[in-house]
Amino acid sequence: MRPDFKTEEPYRVSRDKMNVLARAVAEALATMDGVEFVEDKNAIRVEVRRILEELMAQEKRIDGEARRKIESQKRTIVEFSQEWDILYRKYYNEEVKKLGIK
């Protein structure tokens, strides 16, 4: 869901931070019982990063679609007002359901 702060692009994650996160996920997987890598850790890290980037892009599209639906209302709804938040959650959840998530 949208963050509780007001910024232009709240979902932007730097390349370095994405690498740190992907490395942490790969390391966590490596320590789990029953998990065995058939590729080296770097290949796993690269795939984790790809998946994270894909998820963030998908989230950005869902956010954009929810915002577009709010903006298409006949009257202006002030961003981050109570009404806006309710509509955002409704439209966001509709978009998530379209993807078969949740």
Rosetta blueprint (number, residue, H / E / L):
1 M L
2 R L
3 P L
4 D L
5 F L
6 K L
7 T L
8 E L
9 E L
10 P L
11 Y L
12 R L
13 V L
14 S L
15 R H
16 D H
17 K H
18 M H
19 N H
20 V H
21 L H
22 A H
23 R H
24 A H
25 V H
26 A H
27 E H
28 A H
29 L H
30 A H
31 T H
32 M L
33 D L
34 G L
35 V L
36 E L
37 F L
38 V L
39 E L
40 D L
41 K H
42 N H
43 A H
44 I H
45 R H
46 V H
47 E H
48 V H
49 R H
50 R H
51 I H
52 L H
53 E H
54 E H
55 L H
56 M H
57 A H
58 Q H
59 E H
60 K H
61 R H
62 I H
63 D H
64 G H
65 E H
66 A H
67 R H
68 R H
69 K H
70 I H
71 E H
72 S L
73 Q L
74 K L
75 R L
76 T L
77 I L
78 V L
79 E L
80 F L
81 S L
82 Q H
83 E H
84 W H
85 D H
86 I H
87 L H
88 Y H
89 R H
90 K H
91 Y H
92 Y H
93 N H
94 E H
95 E H
96 V H
97 K H
98 K H
99 L L
100 G L
101 I L
102 K L
